[in-house]
Amino acid sequence: MNKELLEKTVTELAELIKTRKVSPVEVTENLLEYIDHINPKTNAYISITADTALKSARKAETEITAGNYKGVFHGVPIALKDNIYFGKELTTMASKIHGDFIPEHDATVTAKLREAGAIFTGKLNMHEYAWGADNNNPHFGAVHNPWNPEKIPGGSSGGSGAAVASHSTYSSLGTDTAGSIRIPSASCGTVGLKPTHGRVSKYGVYPLAWTLDHVGPIAKSVADAAAMLSTISGFDINDPTSANVPAHDYLSGMNGNVKGLRIGINEDYFFKDVDSRVEKIVRDRIADLEKMGAVIKPVSIPTLRHAQWIVLATGLPEASTIHHRNLQTRPNDFGADIRLLFEIGELFSGVDYLQAQQARRQLKIEFVKALSEVDVIITPTIPLIPPTIGVDTVDINGNTGSYIENSIRFTGPSNLTGLPALSVPAGIAEGMPVGLQIIGRAFDEARILNVGMAIELMKPLGNHRPILSP
């Protein structure tokens, strides 16, 4: 097993494949051998598709040898969250109810990656139906955080976060309804990008809450996240929420230069009730950006004080609508935690939902105003250090609170507004990675990726590495 090869980023690996220093078959065989070794420890994969992966690797090798190199993902093995459809292949949503579901078609993002020459090694574990943040799945087992196997990896895309962090995939896609890309990224020390709503098609991705759902990359580096976004973004007539906005090459032009960048800080919400160790790390990185020439400016977003209620009054009823029939006919086939959430979702009235949408509109207006005064807003991604698997509470500076409510507190607003948000590693606390969130203007992913690169160049994780890694 070649450990050095496993630890390559996608962009590093792509150069080796392009120049034929390594072959897609060699890379895929090496990764599959490692998956067999590491997955019993992380439980990141629900299914491993070794035979089809090797077949795709041989095809990619033939194409590249013939001079038909397609780009960054050609010949690169990756795995996707198990609510993203693969045509004619099992897609379970990590549930019992869809335990034997085989979609007829690829999701649009799957098709784009397939067309780009990516090799799929399997489907990744997740919180059942993407409705939770601890990934302690009753049907497929808990996912273990590679930094500390006793800790949760965050969710709902916990398998994606754990697989990327443990190097059992070179990159991945997650879905994000209230933070489900960024929470596992913060918890597992990876880069997670929730793009602008409409930037990436959701066609062929099983929904959680229609107006809040997003699809985006979980990656080893900011450059890898940029490469993934370039590959999967673009208008899709099959998705009614898709925005007809040109896609970009997000890799070009990224240099980490933040001189003159205006960074907004909202103290009243995004720095309230934050674990002191997390807060110090995030503030230290902001200070580092200021030393690089960025300008710090306070911003006011008053409606944030209602954000958690707006997320719940929107997401719970939408999710319960999607699962209403199964909740009526086979409630015991849901895990107990999400069954309760679906039941609560049916208690909201039409008035509750519509009032939430009015407050949501006001929140959008206030974010647009704030982002007219600054270029980005920086926050902690999550205000806590991940708890132990099976523990649904968290201690923040001596105060005990709900893990799930606190985990989505700083990520949920970007789902309500649809604005792009990036989580990058910012440091280490108690042996666990800490995430920093960068929120930007609509369709301004290039800017937040560049800020993320500036932080990445600081090497905030130092020589720390996950326990479960090559």
N, C-alpha and C positions, 0 to 999 in steps of 0.2 A: 504494500500500500504506500503510495507516494503522498506523504503528508504535506509537503511543500505545494504540490499541485492542488490539493484540496483547499488550501487556504487562499488561493488566488481569488481576486475579485473577478467579476465578469469582464470588465474592460482589460484587465491584465491577461486573463485567459484568452480573450478574443484575439489579442495580438499574437499569442503563441500559436493559436489555431490558424489564423490567417497566414502566418509565415511558415506554417507546417513544421514548427518545432515540436508540437504534439498533435495527435490526431483525435478527432471526436470519439473514436472507438476506445482509444487508450484512456481518455478522460472519463468516459462513461463507465467503463469497466472498473476503474479505480474508485469512482464515486459509489457505485453499487456495492462494491466490496465493503466500503466504509459504512454505508447505510446499514448493511447487515450487522455490523459491529455496534453502531451507536444507537440505532433506533430502539432496541430494547431498553435503553437507558433514558431516552428523551420521550419516546412514544409520540414523536412528531408526525409520523406517517400513519395514515389509515390504510392506504394500499400502496404497494410498490410494484411498478409495471416494468420489470427488468427486461422481459423479452421484447416488448415494443420499443423500449428505450434503445436497446442494442440494435434493433432493426433500423430505427431512425438515425442512430449514430453511423451505421454503415452507409446509409443513404447520404448523410451530410458529408462524410469523408469522400465519397465518390464525386459529389458535386464540387467540393473544394479542390480536390485533385485535378478536376477538369477545368479549373479556373473560374468556376461559377460561385464565387464567395458572395454571400448575401448581406453580410454586415455583422454587427456586434454579437448577436445571439446565435449566429449560425454555428451549430455543433456544440452549443453550450447546454448542459443538462440542468433543468430547473423543475420544480414541483409547485403546484398551485393548491390553494385552499379548496376544500372539498364541497364548496357550494358554487363553484365555477364549473360550468358544464363542459364535459368532454363528450363529443358525439360517439354514441355506441359503447361508452364506457361507464362503469358504475360511478355514480355521484350521490353520496349519501346525505349531505348536509349534516353529517355526524349525528344522525337521528336513527331511531328505530322505524319510524313511519316511512321514511324514504330509504330504508336500508337496502332495498333491491332496485332502486330507481336508475334507469338507464336512459339518458336523454337522447333524442334523435339527432341533435346537432351540437356543434361546438358553440360555446359562448363567443362573442365577437373578439374578446381579448385573447381567448385560446386560439382562435383562427389566425389572428394577427401574429401571435408568437410562432405558431406552426409555420405560417408563410415565411417568417423571418428565419426559419431553420432551427428553432429551439428544439431540444430533446426533452420529453417529459418523462420523469422518473417515477411519478406517482402523485397521489392526492394527500393533502395534509390535514391533520386533526384540527378541530376547532370547537368552540363552544356550540352546543346543539342549536341549530338554526341561527347561529351567529348572535344569539340573544343572551349575552353574558360576558364577563370580563376575566373569569378565573380559569377557564378551559378545563375544569374538573368534570369531564364528560362521563355520564352514567352508562353510556353504551359502548364507548371506545376507550375509556380510561383517561386519567389525567395526563396532561402534557407537563413535562418537568423542565424547569428553567435550567439551561446549560450552565449558568453562572453558579447556581446552587440548586441541585436537583430536588431539594425539599421545598423550594419556593415556586409560586405560580409564575407562569411565563407571561401573564396578561392575556387579554382576549378581546374580541372573540377569535382573532387570527393567531392564536397561541402556537399552533403547529408551524405556521409560517415563520414566526419570530424565532422559535426554538430551532427550526431546521437551518435557517440562515446563520444564527449565532453559533451553532455547533458545526457548521460547514457541511451539513448533509444535503444541502442544495446550494447552488451558486447564487440563486436569487429566487424571489417568489412574488406572488400577488396575494393581497388580502382584500377584505372588504371592510368598510368603515361607515357605521351608522351613528355612532356617538363617540367614536374613538378607537375602533377595533383594528386599525392599522397602527395608529400611533401609540396606543397603550402597550401592546406587546413589543413594539420597537423600543420604547423607553425602558421596559422591564428586561429586555434581552440584549440591550446594547447594540441594536441595529438601527439602520436609517429607514424611516417610514414616511411615505408621502401620501396624503389625501389630496388629490387634485381638486381643482375647481369643479363644482357640480356641473355635469354636462361635458367636461373635457374628455372623459373616458366612458365608452359605452358600457351600460349595465345589461345589455341584451344577453340572455343565456346565463345570468347570475341569479340564483334563487333570492328573492327579495326578503328583507326584514321589515323595512318601513320605506315605502316608495320615495317619499320626498326627502329623506335623509341619507339614503344609501349612496355610497361611492365605491369605486374600485381603484386600487393603486398599488405601487410597489413596496415591498419590504426587501431591503438590500444590504449588502455588506459595506457599501460606500455611497457617498452622495453621487459620484459619477455613475455608479451602477443604477441608482434610482433615476437619474436623468436619462440614461440610455433606455431603461424600461419605459419611461413615460413617452419618449420619442417613438417607441415601437407600438404602443397600445393606444395612443390618443388619436382623436380625429372624429369627424361627424359620422353618425351611423343612423341611417333611415329607420332601422328596426327598433331604435330606442327613442321614444317620444320626448325624453328629457335631454337628448343629445344636442349639444350646441354646435352650430355651424361656424366654428371658429378654426382658422388654420392651425395645424399642428406644427411643431418646431423641432429643430435639432437642438435639444437642451444641453447636449454635451459641449457644443461649441460656445466659446465666449465665457465659460466659467473659469474664473481665476482667483476667487476669494478676496478680491479687492473691495473693501467696504468704506473707503475714504469718502466722507460726506454723506454716508447713508444715515437716514433719520430713523432711529429705533424708538418705537412707542412702548411705554411701560404703563400698564394699568395696575396701580397698587390696590385699589379697593376690592377687586375681584380676583385677579390672577396671582396676587401675592398674599392673599388672605388665607389663614389656616393651612400653611404649607409646612411640612416637616422641615425643621431648621437646617438639617444637613443637606436636604435637597435645595432649599432656598439659597444657602451659601454658595453651592456649586453653580447654580444658574446665574446668580448675581456676579460671581467671579468671571464667568464667561462674558457677560454683558460688559463688565469692566475691561476685559481684554479687547473686545470689539471697539470700545471707546478709545483705547490706546492705539488701535489701528486706524483711527480717524473717523469712526462713527459718532453720531450726535445723539444723545439720549434726551427724550422728551416725554413728559407725562401726557397721557391721553385719558379722556373721560368717556365711559360708555355706560350710562346709568342703568339701562335695561338689562345689563348682565346680571343684576341681582335677581331677576326672574328666570334666568336661563335654564336652570335645572328643572323648574316646573314646565317651561315651554318644551324642553326635550321630552319629558315624560308624557305630557298631555298631547304631544304629536306622535312620538314613537310607539307608545303603548297601544293606542287605538288602531294605528295603522298595522302594527304587527298582529294584533288580535283579529283584525279583519281578514288578513291573509290566512290565518290558521283557524278561523271560526268553525268551519265544518268539522275538522278533526278534533277540535276541542269539545264539540258536542257529541261526537260519535265514538272517539277513542281517547279520552283524556288521559288514561293511565299509561298510554304509550309515549307520552312526553316525560322528560325528566321533571322531577318535582319542582325544581327552581324555575324553569321556564313556564311550566304549567301555571304556576302562581302568577307570573307576570302576564300571561295571556288572560287569565281570569280577571286580574286587576284592570287590564286594558279594556275589558268589556263594560266596566263601570263608568267610564267617562261618557259624558253627554255630548251631543252635537254642539251645545253652547260652549262646553269646556274646550273642545277641539278648535272651534272657530275663534274663541277668545285667544287661544294660544297662537293662532296664525296672525292675529292682529298684533300681538306683542312681538311675534317673530319678525314681522314687517318693520316694526320700530327698531328692533335690534339691528336689522340689516342697514337701516338708514344711519344709525349711529356708528356702525363699523365703517361704512363708506365715508362718513365725515371724518372719523379718526384717521383713516388711511389716506385722506386727502392732505392731512397735516404731517403724516409720517410715511415712510416707505414700507415698513414692516412693524409688526407687534411681536414682542418676544415674551414668553411665559414659561414656567415649568410645564412639561408635558403632563405629568401626573404629580400630585402634591405629596407623594408617599413613597416609601420603600416597600416592594412587593411582600405580602405576607406568606406564611406557610400554606401549602396545599391543604385544603379542607377548612381553612379559617376564613370566615366571611366578614370579619371586622379588621380594622386597621388602627394602629395607634399613631396619632399625629401630635407630637409634643405633649404627651400625657393624656390626650383626649381620645376616647374610643369612638369610632364612627363606622358606618357601613363601607365596606371595601368598594362595592360596585358604584355607589353614589359618589364617593370621592374620586374614584378612578376616571369617571367621565366628566368631572366638574370642569376641567379646563379644556377638554377636547370637544365636548358637545356643542359649544357655541359655533364652531366652524362648520358643523353639519347643518345647523339652523340657517346660517348665512350662505352656505355653499362656497365660502372662501377657501383657497388652498392653504394647507397647513403641513409643515414638515417637522418631524421629530428627529433630532440627531443626538448621539451620545455627548454628554457634557462633562462627565466625571464619574467617580466611584464613591459610594457611601456604604459602609458596612459590607464591603465586598460585592455590592450590587451596582449595576450601571444606573446612572441618572440621565433622564432625557430632558432636552430643551426644545421647546416648540416655537416655530417661526410661522406667523400668520401673515399672508400677503393679500394684495388686491386680486380681484377676480382675473383669472387667466394670466397672472403674473408669476407663474411657477418658476420662470428663469431667475427671478430676483431672489426668491426664498432659497432656491437651490444654491445660488452663489453665496448667500449668507451662511448656509449650512456648510459649504466647502470651507469658508473662512474658519469656522469652528473646528471642522475636521482637521484642518492643517495645524491646529494647536495641539493635536494628539492628546485629547483630554482623557483618554483611557490609559495613557502611559503604557507600561508593560503588563498591565492586568489582562487576563484572558479567562474565558469560561473554563470551568472544571471539565465539562463534557465537550471536548474539542480534540482535534487530531493530536 
